Amino acid sequence: MSGAIIFSGGGRAPLRPRNTEIVITMYILPTVRIALRALRVNKMRSGLTMLGIIIGVAAVITMLAVGEGARASLAKSVQSLGSNLVLILPGSSTSGGARLGSGNVDTLVIDDVVAMREDCSAVGGVAPIVRGSAQVVYADRNWNTSVLGTDEYFEVVRDWSVVEGRFLTRQDVDGRTKNCVLGTAVVKELFGSDDPVGRVIRIKNVPFTVVGVLAEKGQSPTGQDQDDTIVVAYTTAQTRLFGSTRLNAVMATARSSELLDKAVDQITELLRQRHKIPPGEDDDFSIRNLTEMLAMAEMQTKIMAILLGSVASVSLLVGGIGIMNIMLVSVTERTREIGIRMAVGAKGRDILLQFLIEAVVLSLIGGLIGIALGMGLSALIGRFSDFETQVSVLSVVLSFGFAAAVGIFFGYYPARKAAAMDPIVALRYE
Amino acid sequence: MIIETRGLTKTYRMGAVEVDALRGVSLGVEAGEFLSVMGPSGSGKSTLMNIIGCLDRPTTGSYLFEAREMSGLDDAEFAHVRNRRIGFVFQTFNLLPRLSALKNVELPMVYGGVPPNARRERALAMLERVGLADRAGHRPMELSGGQQQRVAIARALVNEPAMILADEPTGNLDSRVGAEIMGMLDSLNKAGVTIIMVTHDPRVADAGGRRVILKDGMVESDEAVG
């Protein structure tokens, strides 16, 4: 089997510099393939090594998805309350002595509402709120829902219009009419798919005519279904349903977001004056600015994200150490391979790159699996819990980048060790 | 003159003890020669081969390879010279077990910057020349010892080196297969490749045109044979 070997021994091969394109197509890609092959050989080991990265990345994706979803749904529900909304509750919100919680005393009256409309220049609309729950009946169906007494300003203040029929008017308020407007949830419970406008329902056994249906609004920031409500004139609610002259709350809007602080100041000053509160005494009402509430809730979400983020980074760190560990084992196991490669002309940096790419491939595959897992988890959480989730592109890019960085950082030391081997020693390694 | 060494010495430090592996080896090899290096264990054969193969540097002395001084080159330059000008054939074949015969032959070209298509083509041609074209997709474990050594020879040749260094190339083969390998090296030599071979076996050594015997780190004899 010898014989016909034709060989052109000859001239010295030229020393030519490599350009980057050549490096990538002939060098990086084959190295990636070599790395993938090496990882396939040790499937179990590679899988276990990637576990830390997988968990870390999945945690990052899931936590950002939950955070983002929480933020988005919060923003949506706050927006659903109407923009630049200020909520005024009777009773003090400051502490000291034994006090009733806000909303439980009768310090707000309808004259306060009228005065706010007249005197507060920064305030756009003001609506009184009387609230209670009641059993409502239509034909053979009945339902327990919340009844909200207000006036015609409510529509503007809450930025909440009717989709059918009309909203309450001044005439309804002045005449204490037995007209009502239904939220969509109530319509569904009492009428199914029938048209409710013009029908008569009984609220606490008092007959009311349905004059309109409110647009669908969804959940409030506190998680209540805002559509499960019936709106009547506050005068009617006070006299015919709840038998009390108190207001549970007053809702007001600032004319613009810039005027929000001014509106709060004006309302505070006006109410203190009207309620004859001497300077230094606590207010007998409290004002909640929904923009502030939103900011506070966002802050809480952020703190949550930071906490979860540190847990995730610990997991990534542990994953990285796992990769370093397994790469060190791999380098030792493949000492002879390194020797052979060096003998046929691999330079130190070729070997370095090979093992570095292997570590990065390992961490990136872990990262991809982690991203898939995180997306799946987020979808599950979104479906089976009260949290809304939203996977953002940024979080995917971020965690993928993290995985790559972990691979490079923790792969460098083992790769360096491989590259520094003496080919003679490596070739003799058994 | 492809190889010219002058007064090569190599001293290893093993703990507190210094071991002189080479004690002044001066050797000249002409291009196209077939040189056998013999000598007992510890005579310095391996050390000399490592220096000639650009895997190691002498402690003192000079080594000219293709009229170029090698002892001052750094690791990357060494790797380049090994890649382009020297082919290695080992006793234990030293193929990468996870790669096919074809991929093993391609390996030096991977580090030589040859594009993938050209690599494949040249590797296939080289496998055909050693009579293993039909085994290109097989892994080393699926090949006999003789076949593995032929793959190794194809790998050594694929970058068209000036010189082949063979370290006991027949040491792990039975005599019939060993003779085949020797025939192959012989025909390579006739085609113009310089071959330097380390061996224990005097009959194998006779295949070459010149025999150098080392003892205690020095050249004991240097004579033409055959």
Interface residues (C-beta under 8 A of the other chain):
Chain A: M1 S2 G3 A4 I5 I6 F7 S8 G9 G10 R12 A13 L15 R16 R18 I22 T25 M26 Y27 P30 R37 A38 V41 R336 E337 G339 I340 R341 M342 A343 V344 G345 A346 K347 G348 R349 D350 P423 I424 L427
Chain B: N50 G53 L55 D56 E66 D75 A76 A79 H80 R82 N83 R84 R85 F88 F90 N94 L95 L96 R98 L107 P108 V110 Y111 G112 G113 V114 P115 P116 R129 V130 G131 G146 R150 R155 L157 N159 E160 P161 A162 E180 G183 M184 D186 S187 L188 A191 G192 V193
